Amino acid sequence: MIIQPKIRGFICTTAHPAGCAKNVQNQIDYVKSQGAVANGPKNVLVIGSSTGYGLASRILATFGCGAATMGIFFEKQAEKKRTASAGWYNSVAFEQKAKEAGFYAKSFNGDGFSDDMRRQVIDAIKADWGKVDCVIYSLAAPRRQHPKTGELAKSVLKPLGKTYTNTSIDLTTDKLETVTLPEATQEEVDQTISVMGGEDWEFWIDALEKEGLLSDGAKTVAYSYVGPQLTQAVYRNGTIGQAKDHLEATAKKLDERLKKINGQAAISVNKALVTQSSSAIPFIPLYFILLSRVMKEKNVDEDCIAQIYRLFTSALYTKNPIDCDEKGRIRMDDKEMLEDVQKIVGENWDKLTQENFAEYSDLDGYHKDFLALFGFGLEGVDYDADVDPDQKIPSMCEPSIS
Ligand code: NAD
């Protein structure tokens, strides 16, 4: 099958296996070029491991720390004429490369919010590892079925208290447009907290602790975002910000508990990056297109793997960790938030018109990064070659644990 990108709104409905493999290889190459992480974890569970920050974390854990990994994700296999999702192909490639290099890797595809998934993973940890020493929580989901009540919650991206209007970009036409978002109801806030807050992270740590599977010194980290004034109304002061507040409060609770085993629960505030989740947030892509131009010009831009490498080596696994902010969070978004970066982005946003847009933006870079998420447009990949879309994830072909 010859696979081409098919874009529908902010999603691409096809993915290219060879392109996704190249994406994974590029991240492995980056880690190798930076060198091994001293004193890193050895058994790492990554929840949300197939794309974006979670995939980068799994790659770093394996190829930077030499760790065995288990990864959980919610992806689609190929079916008839439909390709698999990008996260599926990323996981195929990751596992193949990990196994070739002699590393243990096991993957679980399904609902990471469910108790059934927790059971399967716990059984695998008991059987294969005995203990886990690092748990990375990198889920980004549109909905969650509550594992205890069965209630379905949906995450929405809305402002609080009043409607919000600003300039946004229609990425199907590359035209600027004015978008108004209605204010969220309390019910929508609560549902967004249920999906993207910390309850599920806590359930995972509860379950691992109850079974005695956290090793002495175990660490857990979840990813958050803050962003500038420009995006506050829709992000940090909006429904998703309420969920991030909950996630960050959960980190404090978990940290107190893990201290008893010399461990740590941390929040890393990461930089804005093009991922499948962030592309769907109103106003964020336009901010990102302006930000990216400035960060590239100033030579301070980073991608997911560079962020995670820096997180591990400067904050999580070092004797001299960088200072946290006043709320106890690790700030990997320090370069995004540099005063001179934000000043230029803010000025450019205010001056923006359709005519001068190209001058201030990195629109081509955005489209390139977006397509690359699905394995398209990567150097060295033959997109005219016939490829088999039906690719197997090696560990899923192994007999399951009874
Ligand atoms: P992403 O969309 O690239 O990855 C999400 C992952 O969650 C995927 O592996 C997906 O398969 C998995 N997933 C979704 N629903 C699931 C379910 N029900 N069960 C199991 N797995 C499921 O997202 P991302 O941008 O890497 O975001 C990861 C975290 O990083 C989020 O908490 C996000 O808020 C945070 N973050 C993102 C950015 C950014 O700009 N992208 C910046 C800072 C922080």
Residues whose N, C-alpha, C, O or C-beta is under 5 A from the ligand:
A	BS01	NAD	G48 S49 S50 T51 G52 Y53 G54 I72 F73 F74 E75 G87 G110 D111 G112 F113 S138 L139 A140 A141 R143 Y223 S224 Y225 N270 K271 A272 L273 T275 Q276 S277 S278
